[in-house]
Amino acid sequence: DEGMEICSREVRALSNEVKAIEADQQEKFDQVVQQMEVAVTEEALSLKQIEK
């Protein structure tokens, strides 16, 4: 049935769009985590230098 075919095509397209958005969000999240790790490491190193 043609209506169902169009519907399933739209569902597939939307599904791909959602996956793309999720991948983009995951990438941004990973970048934030990485920046936080760098900041924490730098903070720890600067605190060690203060202790000396």
C-alpha contacts under 8 A as a table, 3 or more apart, distances in Angstrom:
res1	aa1	res2	aa2	distance
1	D	4	M	5.58
1	D	5	E	6.44
2	E	5	E	4.98
2	E	6	I	6.29
3	G	6	I	5.27
3	G	7	C	6.16
4	M	7	C	4.91
4	M	8	S	6.07
5	E	8	S	5.26
5	E	9	R	6.17
6	I	9	R	5.09
6	I	10	E	6.21
7	C	10	E	5.15
7	C	11	V	6.17
8	S	11	V	4.91
8	S	12	R	6.13
9	R	12	R	5.11
9	R	13	A	6.21
10	E	13	A	5.00
10	E	14	L	6.08
11	V	14	L	5.13
11	V	15	S	5.97
12	R	15	S	4.96
12	R	16	N	6.18
13	A	16	N	5.19
13	A	17	E	6.24
14	L	17	E	4.93
14	L	18	V	6.13
15	S	18	V	5.12
15	S	19	K	6.23
16	N	19	K	5.05
16	N	20	A	6.18
17	E	20	A	5.08
17	E	21	I	6.24
18	V	21	I	5.09
18	V	22	E	6.09
19	K	22	E	5.05
19	K	23	A	6.10
20	A	23	A	5.13
20	A	24	D	6.20
21	I	24	D	5.05
21	I	25	Q	6.14
22	E	25	Q	5.04
22	E	26	Q	6.06
23	A	26	Q	5.06
23	A	27	E	6.17
24	D	27	E	5.10
24	D	28	K	6.31
25	Q	28	K	5.10
25	Q	29	F	6.07
26	Q	29	F	4.97
26	Q	30	D	6.05
27	E	30	D	5.09
27	E	31	Q	6.26
28	K	31	Q	5.08
28	K	32	V	6.31
29	F	32	V	5.14
29	F	33	V	6.24
30	D	33	V	5.11
30	D	34	Q	6.11
31	Q	34	Q	5.04
31	Q	35	Q	6.15
32	V	35	Q	5.08
32	V	36	M	6.17
33	V	36	M	5.07
33	V	37	E	6.20
34	Q	37	E	5.07
34	Q	38	V	6.27
35	Q	38	V	5.13
35	Q	39	A	6.15
36	M	39	A	5.00
36	M	40	V	6.05
37	E	40	V	5.17
37	E	41	T	6.07
38	V	41	T	5.11
38	V	42	E	6.11
39	A	42	E	5.14
39	A	43	E	6.06
40	V	43	E	5.00
40	V	44	A	6.10
41	T	44	A	5.11
41	T	45	L	6.20
42	E	45	L	5.08
42	E	46	S	6.14
43	E	46	S	5.16
43	E	47	L	6.14
44	A	47	L	5.12
44	A	48	K	6.27
45	L	48	K	5.11
45	L	49	Q	6.43
46	S	49	Q	5.11
46	S	50	I	6.38
47	L	50	I	5.07
47	L	51	E	6.40
48	K	51	E	5.19
48	K	52	K	6.73
49	Q	52	K	5.43
